[in-house]
Amino acid sequence: MTEYGRGPGSQPWHPEDPLYGDQGYDGQQQHPQHQHPQQPSQPQYGQQQYGWDPSQGAGGPYGTGAGDHYGQQPVDPYTGAPPDYYGTQDAYPPPQPQHQRGPQAQHATQQQVPQQAQQHDTQQQPAPTFEQHAQWRSEPDEEKLSLFDDLPGPVRTEAEEDEPAEERPRGRDRRGKKTKKNKRRSGTACLLVAVVLVGVVGGGGYLAYDYWQTHFGAAPDYDGEGTGQVQVEIPKGAGIGQMGEILQKAGVVKSAGAFTEAAGKDPKGKAIQPGTYTLHQEMSGAAAVSMMTNTSNFLTIGEGRRAVSVYAAIDTKLGLAQGTTKDVAKNQAKNLGLPDWANSDPKIKDPLEGFLYPSQYNASKGTKPEEILKQMVARAKENYAKVDLEGKARELGLKSPLQLITVASLVNAEGMTHDDFRKMSRVIYNRLKPTNTQTNGKLEFDSTYNYIKNQSKLDLDPKQLRSYDDPYNTYHSKGLPPGPIGNPGEEALKAAMDPEQGDWYYFVSVDGKTTKFASTLAEHDKLVQEFNENQRKKQG
């Protein structure tokens, strides 16, 4: 049974049922313009309450016709019918029972046949007010910010304008209009959105400009030949791009791109060699490339060259009499910046040997010999400082870093390739061992005798080698020579610090290109026979 006595069957509805058609006070159908929905009072059915619940925002029960217990209702002066609160265009929809709200319930009221209503509760309740009808509209429980909060809303009445702020619903007034506080919040939100949009647009514009400049725009560049002087070191194996970065950091060019672009346009740009360059500050990229490719401004020293050969090259480059640079080196050696351990042995023939680092140096017209020598010594100290010479020397059983450089100079003079360097350095360390019974502590390198004689010969007389008394002659004296016999390069120094593992005591360059190694004297003699056979073939 329902609250109107309707069972589950197809019984007709009671005419006084508010969901049955359009009724008047006595159940007669009224004009459509003056429909007055009826609402029964709340009957008791056991412990469960049905029908309208004022706490659900329905506004209270309504009268059901002539038997209305709520007193005399006002009458429309034109039609004689009670006033219709829902018949106007802007009125709210009539209330429905809670269990039949929604589209399905509306459809049900059109299909059902009215039946007799259950007896109504006759307890008198106050008539509904306009504010109670207005409560039908559900209000939001939480404040929401919107970009459109400032759009104009319904006009508030004077009474609502005079209503204290604390009595009005928070966030919105009764007509759904945003309060001033929320307007301020929405304005702040709009401002934040605007700032974010400006930042995004500005950042995108900067990225686009930077991308254009990087990929299509001309690289920043100086004008002219520049001023002053600055020494720049270009390491071995450096490409044009890395050279540009080094020059930019040194203040030579304004950007690496300016240098790389100029090098790409100059036919000699790819021929720039590693070395030490004396350049100007704030040069254009083209001026820097031109100065670095002008061979007349630079002197190149190869790996393994002896000091006397370097002195002669400097004299020739600067147009000086032969022997001028050699005398400067002898007289000013202490003023050229050598490390303290460089002069550890008084038997050393030339204290600069091993410190005239192989590279390219500035030697333009007007440069003095001592300036070039200082550049070479400084370059050697810089490269030696990159590795732990003292620690490595102790690890390998050597007395000082100078002996490590001496080993490097020996393998640089004897070997052909990097592999030769590492195996030859192992031969040296094996022969320096007290347990060496193959050569009894002697190195027996031809290169040491050639150093004394300032020559480069392969076919030497064994009797002369063993009879010539000189501390640098390793056929006559045991151990390492007093100092380096040349100026080793980077690869030879690395080989001396990291020798190949092996038990070799001998090596022979059998054809002037290929070096073979042996562990015993018998194996060595066979390699010597191979060398002699190759020599006869060359002569025949």
C-alpha positions as CSV (number, residue, x, y, z in Angstrom):
1,M,0.0,0.0,0.0
2,T,1.1,3.5,-0.7
3,E,0.4,6.6,1.4
4,Y,-2.9,7.1,-0.5
5,G,-4.1,3.5,0.1
6,R,-3.1,2.4,-3.4
7,G,-2.1,-1.2,-3.5
8,P,0.1,-3.0,-6.0
9,G,-2.8,-3.6,-8.3
10,S,-4.5,-1.4,-10.9
11,Q,-6.9,0.2,-8.6
12,P,-7.9,3.8,-9.6
13,W,-6.4,6.7,-7.8
14,H,-8.4,8.8,-5.4
15,P,-9.4,12.1,-7.0
16,E,-8.0,14.0,-4.1
17,D,-4.6,12.5,-4.8
18,P,-2.3,15.5,-5.7
19,L,-0.7,13.4,-8.4
20,Y,-4.1,12.8,-10.1
21,G,-4.7,15.3,-12.8
22,D,-5.4,19.0,-12.1
23,Q,-7.8,19.5,-9.2
24,G,-9.7,22.3,-7.6
25,Y,-11.0,22.5,-4.1
26,D,-13.7,19.8,-4.6
27,G,-11.9,17.6,-7.0
28,Q,-13.2,19.3,-10.1
29,Q,-10.7,20.0,-12.8
30,Q,-9.6,23.6,-13.0
31,H,-8.4,25.7,-15.9
32,P,-4.8,24.9,-16.9
33,Q,-3.7,28.4,-16.0
34,H,-4.8,27.9,-12.4
35,Q,-3.6,24.5,-11.5
36,H,-3.0,24.0,-7.8
37,P,-1.1,20.8,-6.9
38,Q,-2.4,19.2,-3.8
39,Q,-0.2,17.6,-1.2
40,P,-1.6,15.2,1.5
41,S,-0.7,15.5,5.1
42,Q,1.8,12.9,6.5
43,P,-0.1,9.8,7.6
44,Q,1.3,7.3,10.1
45,Y,1.9,3.8,8.9
46,G,3.5,1.8,11.6
47,Q,6.8,3.3,12.5
48,Q,7.7,4.4,9.0
49,Q,6.8,7.9,7.7
50,Y,5.8,8.4,4.1
51,G,5.0,11.4,1.9
52,W,6.4,14.8,2.3
53,D,9.1,15.5,4.8
54,P,9.6,19.2,5.6
55,S,13.2,18.5,6.4
56,Q,13.7,17.5,2.7
57,G,13.0,21.1,1.5
58,A,9.5,20.4,0.3
59,G,8.1,23.5,2.1
60,G,5.4,21.6,4.1
61,P,2.1,19.9,3.2
62,Y,-0.7,21.6,1.2
63,G,-4.5,21.5,1.4
64,T,-6.5,18.9,-0.6
65,G,-9.9,20.7,-1.4
66,A,-13.0,21.4,0.6
67,G,-11.8,19.4,3.5
68,D,-8.7,21.7,3.9
69,H,-7.9,22.2,7.5
70,Y,-5.5,25.1,7.1
71,G,-8.0,27.9,7.0
72,Q,-9.5,30.0,4.4
73,Q,-7.2,30.5,1.3
74,P,-7.1,33.7,-0.7
75,V,-9.1,33.8,-3.9
76,D,-8.1,35.2,-7.3
77,P,-10.3,38.3,-7.8
78,Y,-10.6,37.6,-11.6
79,T,-11.2,33.8,-11.7
80,G,-12.5,33.2,-8.2
81,A,-10.0,30.4,-7.8
82,P,-7.3,30.1,-5.3
83,P,-4.0,31.7,-6.4
84,D,-1.6,29.3,-8.3
85,Y,1.9,29.5,-7.0
86,Y,3.2,27.4,-9.9
87,G,1.2,28.5,-12.8
88,T,3.3,31.4,-13.9
89,Q,6.2,31.2,-16.3
90,D,9.0,31.8,-13.7
91,A,7.4,29.7,-11.0
92,Y,9.2,26.6,-9.5
93,P,7.9,23.2,-10.5
94,P,5.3,21.7,-8.1
95,P,6.7,19.4,-5.4
96,Q,6.5,15.7,-5.7
97,P,6.7,12.9,-3.2
98,Q,10.2,11.9,-2.5
99,H,9.8,8.3,-3.8
100,Q,8.4,9.5,-7.1
101,R,10.7,12.4,-8.1
102,G,12.5,12.4,-11.4
103,P,11.5,11.6,-15.0
104,Q,10.3,8.0,-14.2
105,A,7.9,9.3,-11.5
106,Q,6.5,11.9,-13.9
107,H,5.9,9.3,-16.5
108,A,4.1,7.2,-13.9
109,T,1.6,9.9,-12.9
110,Q,0.5,10.2,-16.5
111,Q,-0.2,6.4,-16.8
112,Q,-1.7,5.6,-13.4
113,V,-5.5,5.8,-12.7
114,P,-6.4,7.7,-9.5
115,Q,-7.8,5.8,-6.6
116,Q,-9.3,6.8,-3.3
117,A,-6.8,8.5,-1.1
118,Q,-6.1,7.3,2.4
119,Q,-7.5,9.4,5.2
120,H,-5.3,12.5,5.7
121,D,-3.7,13.9,8.7
122,T,-5.9,16.7,10.0
123,Q,-3.3,18.4,12.0
124,Q,-3.0,22.1,11.0
125,Q,0.4,23.3,9.8
126,P,1.4,26.8,8.7
127,A,0.9,27.7,5.2
128,P,4.1,27.6,3.0
129,T,5.9,30.8,2.3
130,F,7.8,32.0,-0.8
131,E,11.1,31.4,1.0
132,Q,10.1,27.8,1.6
133,H,9.4,27.4,-2.1
134,A,12.7,28.9,-2.9
135,Q,14.4,26.3,-0.7
136,W,13.4,23.7,-3.4
137,R,16.4,24.9,-5.4
138,S,19.5,23.0,-4.2
139,E,22.4,25.2,-3.3
140,P,26.1,24.2,-3.7
141,D,27.8,23.1,-0.5
142,E,31.2,24.2,-1.5
143,E,32.6,27.4,-3.0
144,K,33.9,27.1,-6.6
145,L,36.0,29.5,-8.5
146,S,35.3,30.1,-12.1
147,L,36.6,32.4,-14.8
148,F,33.1,33.5,-15.4
149,D,32.2,34.5,-11.9
150,D,32.1,38.2,-12.8
151,L,29.3,37.8,-15.4
152,P,26.2,39.7,-14.4
153,G,23.7,37.7,-12.3
154,P,20.1,38.3,-11.1
155,V,19.4,41.7,-9.5
156,R,19.0,41.5,-5.7
157,T,16.1,43.2,-3.9
158,E,16.5,46.0,-1.5
159,A,15.7,43.7,1.4
160,E,18.4,41.3,0.3
161,E,20.9,44.2,-0.1
162,D,20.1,45.2,3.5
163,E,20.5,41.6,4.8
164,P,23.6,41.2,7.0
165,A,26.5,39.4,5.3
166,E,26.7,36.8,8.0
167,E,23.0,35.8,7.5
168,R,23.4,35.2,3.7
169,P,24.7,31.8,2.4
170,R,28.5,31.7,2.1
171,G,29.8,32.3,-1.4
172,R,26.5,33.0,-3.1
173,D,23.4,35.0,-2.2
174,R,19.9,33.5,-2.4
175,R,19.6,34.2,-6.1
176,G,22.8,32.5,-6.9
177,K,24.9,35.7,-7.3
178,K,28.6,35.5,-6.3
179,T,29.5,37.5,-3.3
180,K,32.2,40.2,-3.5
181,K,34.7,37.9,-1.7
182,N,34.4,35.3,-4.4
183,K,34.7,38.1,-7.0
184,R,38.0,39.1,-5.6
185,R,39.1,35.5,-5.7
186,S,38.0,35.0,-9.3
187,G,39.8,38.2,-10.2
188,T,43.0,36.8,-8.6
189,A,42.5,33.6,-10.5
190,C,42.2,35.5,-13.8
191,L,45.3,37.5,-13.0
192,L,47.2,34.3,-12.3
193,V,46.0,32.7,-15.5
194,A,47.0,35.9,-17.4
195,V,50.5,35.8,-15.8
196,V,51.0,32.2,-16.7
197,L,49.9,32.8,-20.3
198,V,52.2,35.7,-20.6
199,G,55.1,33.6,-19.2
200,V,54.3,30.7,-21.6
201,V,54.1,33.0,-24.6
202,G,57.2,34.9,-23.6
203,G,59.2,31.7,-22.9
204,G,58.1,30.2,-26.2
205,G,59.2,33.3,-28.0
206,Y,62.6,33.2,-26.4
207,L,63.1,29.6,-27.2
208,A,62.1,30.2,-30.8
209,Y,64.5,33.1,-31.0
210,D,67.3,31.1,-29.4
211,Y,66.6,28.1,-31.8
212,W,66.7,30.5,-34.8
213,Q,69.9,32.1,-33.6
214,T,71.5,28.7,-32.9
215,H,70.6,27.0,-36.2
216,F,70.2,29.9,-38.7
217,G,71.6,33.1,-37.2
218,A,75.2,34.3,-37.5
219,A,77.4,33.5,-34.6
220,P,78.5,36.4,-32.4
221,D,81.9,37.7,-33.5
222,Y,84.5,40.5,-32.9
223,D,85.8,42.8,-35.6
224,G,89.4,43.2,-36.5
225,E,92.8,41.7,-35.4
226,G,92.4,42.2,-31.7
227,T,94.8,43.6,-29.2
228,G,97.3,42.3,-26.6
229,Q,98.7,38.8,-26.4
230,V,97.5,35.5,-24.9
231,Q,99.0,32.1,-25.1
232,V,96.5,29.3,-25.9
233,E,97.3,25.6,-25.9
234,I,95.5,23.4,-28.4
235,P,95.7,19.7,-27.2
236,K,96.5,16.8,-29.5
237,G,93.5,15.4,-31.2
238,A,91.3,18.5,-30.7
239,G,88.7,19.1,-33.4
240,I,87.8,22.5,-34.9
241,G,84.8,22.8,-32.5
242,Q,86.9,22.1,-29.4
243,M,89.5,24.6,-30.6
244,G,86.8,27.2,-30.9
245,E,85.6,26.6,-27.3
246,I,89.2,26.9,-26.0
247,L,89.7,30.2,-27.9
248,Q,86.4,31.5,-26.6
249,K,87.3,30.7,-22.9
250,A,90.7,32.4,-23.4
251,G,89.0,35.6,-24.7
252,V,90.4,35.3,-28.2
253,V,87.1,35.0,-30.1
254,K,83.6,36.0,-29.1
255,S,82.1,32.6,-29.7
256,A,83.1,29.2,-30.8
257,G,80.7,29.4,-33.7
258,A,82.5,32.4,-35.1
259,F,85.8,30.4,-35.2
260,T,84.3,27.2,-36.6
261,E,82.5,29.2,-39.3
262,A,85.7,31.0,-40.3
263,A,87.7,27.7,-40.3
264,G,85.1,26.1,-42.6
265,K,85.4,28.9,-45.1
266,D,89.2,29.0,-45.1
267,P,90.9,26.2,-47.2
268,K,93.6,26.0,-44.5
269,G,91.2,25.8,-41.7
270,K,91.4,22.0,-41.4
271,A,95.2,22.1,-41.3
272,I,95.4,23.8,-37.9
273,Q,97.7,21.7,-35.7
274,P,97.8,21.2,-31.9
275,G,100.3,23.3,-30.1
276,T,100.9,26.5,-28.2
277,Y,99.7,29.7,-30.0
278,T,100.3,33.3,-29.1
279,L,97.2,35.1,-30.3
280,H,95.5,38.5,-29.7
281,Q,92.5,39.1,-27.5
282,E,89.1,39.8,-29.0
283,M,90.0,38.8,-32.5
284,S,87.5,38.0,-35.2
285,G,87.0,34.4,-36.0
286,A,88.6,34.9,-39.5
287,A,91.6,36.7,-38.0
288,A,92.2,33.9,-35.5
289,V,92.1,31.3,-38.2
290,S,94.4,33.3,-40.5
291,M,97.0,33.7,-37.6
292,M,96.8,30.0,-36.6
293,T,97.3,28.8,-40.2
294,N,100.2,31.2,-41.0
295,T,103.1,28.8,-40.7
296,S,105.6,31.7,-40.7
297,N,104.4,32.6,-37.2
298,F,104.9,29.2,-35.6
299,L,107.6,26.5,-34.9
300,T,106.7,22.9,-34.7
301,I,108.8,20.5,-32.6
302,G,108.3,16.7,-33.3
303,E,108.3,14.0,-30.7
304,G,111.6,12.6,-29.6
305,R,113.8,15.3,-31.0
306,R,117.0,16.1,-29.2
307,A,117.7,19.5,-27.5
308,V,120.5,20.3,-30.0
309,S,118.1,19.8,-32.9
310,V,115.5,22.1,-31.2
311,Y,118.1,24.8,-30.7
312,A,119.1,24.7,-34.3
313,A,115.4,24.9,-35.5
314,I,114.8,28.0,-33.3
315,D,117.9,29.7,-34.8
316,T,116.7,29.0,-38.3
317,K,113.1,30.1,-37.6
318,L,114.2,33.4,-36.0
319,G,117.0,34.1,-38.5
320,L,119.7,33.9,-35.9
321,A,123.3,32.5,-36.1
322,Q,123.6,28.8,-35.4
323,G,124.5,28.2,-31.8
324,T,122.7,31.3,-30.5
325,T,119.8,29.5,-28.8
326,K,122.1,26.7,-27.5
327,D,124.2,29.4,-25.6
328,V,121.0,30.9,-24.2
329,A,119.8,27.5,-23.0
330,K,123.2,26.9,-21.3
331,N,123.5,30.3,-19.7
332,Q,119.8,30.8,-18.6
333,A,118.7,27.3,-17.8
334,K,118.0,28.2,-14.2
335,N,115.7,31.1,-15.3
336,L,113.5,29.1,-17.7
337,G,111.2,27.5,-15.0
338,L,112.6,24.0,-14.7
339,P,111.3,21.9,-11.7
340,D,113.6,21.3,-8.8
341,W,114.1,17.6,-9.6
342,A,115.3,18.4,-13.2
343,N,119.0,18.9,-12.2
344,S,119.4,16.0,-9.8
345,D,122.5,14.5,-11.5
346,P,125.6,16.6,-12.3
347,K,126.5,14.3,-15.2
348,I,123.5,15.5,-17.2
349,K,124.7,16.9,-20.5
350,D,121.8,19.3,-21.0
351,P,119.4,20.3,-18.2
352,L,116.7,21.2,-20.8
353,E,116.7,17.7,-22.3
354,G,113.3,16.2,-21.8
355,F,111.6,19.6,-21.1
356,L,111.4,21.0,-24.6
357,Y,107.9,19.5,-25.0
358,P,106.9,18.5,-28.6
359,S,104.3,20.9,-29.9
360,Q,103.7,24.0,-31.9
361,Y,105.0,27.3,-30.6
362,N,104.7,31.0,-31.5
363,A,107.9,32.1,-33.3
364,S,106.9,35.2,-35.2
365,K,109.3,37.8,-36.3
366,G,110.9,39.6,-33.3
367,T,110.4,36.7,-30.8
368,K,113.4,36.0,-28.6
369,P,114.9,32.5,-28.1
370,E,114.3,32.6,-24.4
371,E,110.6,33.3,-24.9
372,I,110.3,30.2,-27.0
373,L,112.3,28.1,-24.5
374,K,110.0,29.3,-21.7
375,Q,107.0,28.3,-23.6
376,M,108.4,24.8,-24.1
377,V,109.4,24.3,-20.5
378,A,106.0,25.5,-19.3
379,R,104.2,23.2,-21.6
380,A,106.3,20.2,-20.4
381,K,105.6,21.0,-16.7
382,E,101.9,21.4,-17.4
383,N,101.7,18.0,-19.1
384,Y,103.8,16.3,-16.5
385,A,101.7,17.7,-13.8
386,K,98.6,15.9,-15.2
387,V,100.1,12.5,-14.2
388,D,101.7,11.4,-10.9
389,L,105.3,11.1,-12.0
390,E,106.7,10.7,-8.5
391,G,104.2,8.0,-7.5
392,K,104.7,6.1,-10.7
393,A,108.5,6.3,-10.5
394,R,108.4,4.7,-7.0
395,E,106.0,2.0,-8.2
396,L,108.3,1.1,-11.0
397,G,111.4,1.0,-8.8
398,L,112.9,4.3,-10.2
399,K,114.6,6.9,-8.1
400,S,113.0,10.1,-9.4
401,P,110.5,11.5,-12.0
402,L,113.5,12.4,-14.2
403,Q,114.3,8.7,-14.6
404,L,110.8,8.0,-15.7
405,I,111.2,10.7,-18.4
406,T,114.5,9.1,-19.3
407,V,112.8,5.8,-19.9
408,A,110.2,7.5,-22.1
409,S,113.0,9.2,-24.1
410,L,114.7,5.8,-24.7
411,V,111.6,4.0,-26.0
412,N,110.7,7.1,-28.1
413,A,114.1,6.9,-29.8
414,E,114.0,3.1,-30.4
415,G,110.4,2.3,-31.1
416,M,108.2,2.8,-34.1
417,T,104.7,2.3,-32.8
418,H,102.8,2.6,-29.5
419,D,102.9,-1.2,-29.1
420,D,106.7,-1.1,-29.6
421,F,106.9,1.6,-26.9
422,R,105.1,-0.5,-24.3
423,K,107.1,-3.7,-25.0
424,M,110.4,-1.8,-25.1
425,S,109.7,-0.2,-21.7
426,R,109.2,-3.7,-20.3
427,V,112.6,-4.7,-21.8
428,I,114.1,-1.7,-19.9
429,Y,112.5,-2.6,-16.6
430,N,113.5,-6.3,-17.0
431,R,117.1,-5.4,-17.7
432,L,117.2,-3.0,-14.7
433,K,116.4,-5.9,-12.3
434,P,119.2,-7.2,-10.1
435,T,118.3,-10.7,-11.3
436,N,119.1,-9.9,-14.9
437,T,121.6,-12.5,-16.1
438,Q,121.0,-11.9,-19.8
439,T,122.8,-8.5,-20.0
440,N,124.0,-8.3,-16.3
441,G,122.3,-4.9,-15.6
442,K,123.3,-3.2,-18.9
443,L,120.6,-1.7,-21.2
444,E,122.8,-1.9,-24.3
445,F,120.7,0.5,-26.4
446,D,122.3,1.9,-29.6
447,S,120.3,5.1,-29.2
448,T,122.4,6.1,-26.2
449,Y,125.6,5.8,-28.1
450,N,124.1,7.8,-31.0
451,Y,123.0,10.5,-28.6
452,I,126.6,10.9,-27.5
453,K,127.8,11.2,-31.1
454,N,124.7,13.3,-32.1
455,Q,124.0,10.8,-34.9
456,S,121.4,8.3,-35.9
457,K,122.9,5.0,-37.2
458,L,121.7,1.5,-37.1
459,D,124.9,-0.4,-38.2
460,L,127.3,0.1,-35.3
461,D,130.5,-1.7,-34.4
462,P,130.0,-3.8,-31.3
463,K,133.6,-3.2,-30.2
464,Q,133.3,0.5,-30.3
465,L,130.0,0.4,-28.4
466,R,131.5,-1.5,-25.5
467,S,134.8,0.3,-25.4
468,Y,133.5,3.9,-25.4
469,D,133.6,5.2,-21.8
470,D,130.7,7.6,-21.2
471,P,128.0,7.7,-18.6
472,Y,125.4,7.9,-21.4
473,N,126.8,4.8,-23.2
474,T,124.6,1.9,-21.9
475,Y,126.9,-0.7,-23.5
476,H,129.6,0.5,-21.1
477,S,127.7,1.7,-18.0
478,K,125.0,-0.2,-16.1
479,G,121.6,1.2,-15.5
480,L,119.9,4.3,-17.0
481,P,121.8,7.2,-18.5
482,P,122.1,10.3,-16.2
483,G,119.2,12.0,-18.0
484,P,116.9,11.8,-21.0
485,I,118.3,11.4,-24.5
486,G,115.5,13.4,-26.2
487,N,112.1,15.0,-25.6
488,P,109.5,12.3,-25.5
489,G,105.9,12.7,-26.5
490,E,102.7,11.8,-24.8
491,E,102.5,8.2,-26.1
492,A,106.1,7.4,-25.1
493,L,105.5,8.8,-21.6
494,K,102.3,6.7,-21.2
495,A,104.2,3.6,-22.3
496,A,106.9,4.2,-19.8
497,M,104.3,4.5,-17.0
498,D,102.3,1.4,-18.1
499,P,104.7,-1.2,-19.7
500,E,103.4,-4.4,-21.4
501,Q,103.6,-7.5,-19.4
502,G,106.3,-9.9,-20.6
503,D,109.7,-11.5,-20.1
504,W,111.5,-10.0,-23.0
505,Y,115.2,-8.9,-22.8
506,Y,115.9,-8.3,-26.5
507,F,114.4,-6.6,-29.5
508,V,115.6,-6.1,-33.1
509,S,114.1,-4.0,-35.9
510,V,114.4,-6.7,-38.5
511,D,113.5,-4.5,-41.5
512,G,113.6,-0.9,-40.2
513,K,109.8,-1.0,-39.7
514,T,109.0,-4.2,-37.8
515,T,110.3,-4.8,-34.3
516,K,110.5,-8.3,-32.9
517,F,111.1,-9.3,-29.3
518,A,113.0,-12.2,-27.7
519,S,113.4,-13.6,-24.2
520,T,116.8,-15.4,-24.6
521,L,120.1,-14.6,-26.3
522,A,119.6,-17.5,-28.8
523,E,116.3,-16.0,-30.0
524,H,118.0,-12.7,-30.2
525,D,120.7,-14.1,-32.5
526,K,118.2,-15.5,-34.9
527,L,116.6,-12.0,-35.1
528,V,120.0,-10.5,-35.9
529,Q,120.5,-13.0,-38.7
530,E,117.1,-12.0,-40.1
531,F,118.1,-8.3,-39.9
532,N,121.4,-9.0,-41.7
533,E,119.6,-10.9,-44.5
534,N,117.2,-8.0,-45.1
535,Q,120.2,-5.6,-45.2
536,R,121.9,-7.7,-47.9
537,K,118.6,-7.7,-50.0
538,K,118.5,-3.9,-49.8
539,Q,122.1,-3.6,-51.0
540,G,121.8,-6.2,-53.7
